[in-house]
């Protein structure tokens, strides 16, 4: 399992914990999670990720 502090969205600096919290707060779809956290909204994660993905 990914640590809550680990970044999963590098372009918006969203952590796994923020994603999990959004799900606990009622986020059910990717669009819900995007609205609630800002994840996957800037489209630069692959470019900014140290893993290149």
C-alpha positions as CSV (number, residue, x, y, z in Angstrom):
1,X,0.0,0.0,0.0
2,X,1.2,3.5,-0.7
3,X,2.0,5.7,2.3
4,X,-0.5,8.6,2.9
5,X,2.3,11.1,2.5
6,X,3.4,9.9,-0.9
7,X,2.6,12.1,-3.8
8,X,0.4,10.5,-6.4
9,X,-0.3,13.7,-8.5
10,X,2.9,15.6,-9.0
11,X,1.5,18.5,-11.0
12,X,-0.9,19.4,-8.2
13,X,1.1,18.0,-5.2
14,X,-1.8,15.7,-4.1
15,X,-0.9,12.8,-1.7
16,X,-2.4,9.4,-1.4
17,X,-3.8,10.5,1.9
18,X,-5.7,13.3,0.3
19,X,-7.2,10.9,-2.2
20,X,-8.2,8.5,0.5
21,X,-9.8,11.4,2.5
22,X,-11.8,12.5,-0.5
23,X,-13.1,9.0,-0.8
24,X,-14.1,9.0,2.8
25,X,-15.8,12.3,2.3
26,X,-18.0,10.9,-0.4
27,X,-15.9,11.0,-3.6
28,X,-16.8,8.0,-5.7
29,X,-15.7,8.8,-9.3
30,X,-12.5,10.2,-10.7
31,X,-14.3,13.4,-11.5
32,X,-15.4,13.6,-7.8
33,X,-11.8,13.1,-6.7
34,X,-10.5,15.7,-9.2
35,X,-13.0,18.3,-7.9
36,X,-12.3,17.6,-4.3
37,X,-8.4,17.4,-4.4
38,X,-7.3,19.1,-7.6
39,X,-5.6,15.9,-8.7
40,X,-5.0,15.3,-12.4
41,X,-6.1,18.8,-13.4
42,X,-2.9,20.3,-14.7
43,X,-1.7,17.5,-16.9
44,X,2.0,17.7,-16.1
45,X,2.4,14.6,-13.8
46,X,4.4,12.6,-16.2
47,X,6.7,15.5,-16.8
48,X,7.1,16.3,-13.1
49,X,7.2,12.7,-11.7
50,X,10.6,11.4,-10.8
51,X,9.5,8.1,-12.2
52,X,8.5,9.6,-15.6
53,X,5.0,8.1,-15.5
